[in-house]
Amino acid sequence: MSRYINDDILLNSSEYYEPLRKERGVKQIEQYATVVMHQPTVAQRAALLTTPYIWTYGDRFYQLASQYYGDPTLWWIIAWYNGRPTEVDIKPGQTIRIPLNSADALIALGY
């Protein structure tokens, strides 16, 4: 499931993109609207079934997403839920929480 599936598509005809439009031979460029997501509230976090995971050297979000969700492209759910945009933001030995149901996590993230 793509994280862009529910996003609005905007048509951009801004002069800023004129060279790019000319290069592509189009009048407008389609762009995804920026999604406004938030961190789950305490109540939303309490309602989500999660499992603790102790980060080890070499761990990657995409590997965890593949293991827990069967889809490595959902790595960003684990990253966003934990407020850690990249693996470099987590040190070995730190504990993160992995939402066990990706659909429930998306709702809690406001997506």
N, C-alpha and C positions, 0 to 999 in steps of 0.2 A: 504494500500500500504506500503510495507516494504521499509525502507530507504536503504536497501541493494540490491534492485532489479536490479540496473544497475551497481553494483560493479563487478570488476574483481575478480575471484577466483584464488588464487595462490596455487601452490603445494609446500609445505615446507618439505624438507628432511634434514634440518639442524641437525647437531649433538646435538645441544642444546635440541632438542625435542626427542632424541633417547629413553629415558626412557618412554615417553608418547606413542611413536609409538609402542614400544615393548608391553606395557600394552594393547594397543588397537589392536595389531596384524596387523598393517598396515605399508606400506613402506613409505608413505607420508601422511602429514596432510593437509587438505584443509583449507585455511584461506582466509578471505576477504581482499582485498587490502585496504589500508587506503585511504579514499576519501579526496581530497583536496577541501574544501569549503571556501568561502570567504564571507565577509560582502558585501551586495549590495552597489553599488555606489549611489551617490546622485540622478543621473538620473534614475537608476533602482528603487530606493525607490519612487521617484516622479511618476513613471509609475504604481506602484502597488496601488491597492485600499485597504486601510487599515481602521481599526476602532480603536479609542482609547479605552483603557480599564483601569479603575482605580483598582489597585490591592487591595484586601481586605484580612484580616486575614483568613487563611484556603484555599485560592485559590490554585489550582494546574494546571500546564500546561496541564496535560492529560484531566482534566475536561473542560478546555477551548477548547482544540482540539476536544473533543467530541461534545461540543456545537456548535462550528463554522464550523467544517469539517465533523462531523458525524463519526469521527474515532479517538479514544483516542491515538492510536499509532503514530499519527502525532504531538504529543506534542513538539517534538524536533524542528519543523519548527518555532513555536512561540518563543521557547527559543533561537534558533540560530539567528533568525531575530532581536531579541532584545538584543543580546549579553549577555544574562543571562543564564548560563548553568544549574542553578538549582533555585528552588523557593526561597531558602534561600538568593539569591542575590537580591531579590526584597523586599522592605519594604512596608507595608500597606500604601496606599495613593499615591504611585508612579504610574505613567501612563506608560503603555506599549502600543505598537501598534500590532494589530493582522491583518496579511494579510488575506483578505477575500477569496482569491482564492489560495488554496494550490498548485495547479499546477504552477501558475505564480510565487509564492514564491519560489518554487524549482528551477525554471529557474534563478531567481534573485540571489539565493544562489549558483549558479554554479553547480547545481546538475542535 
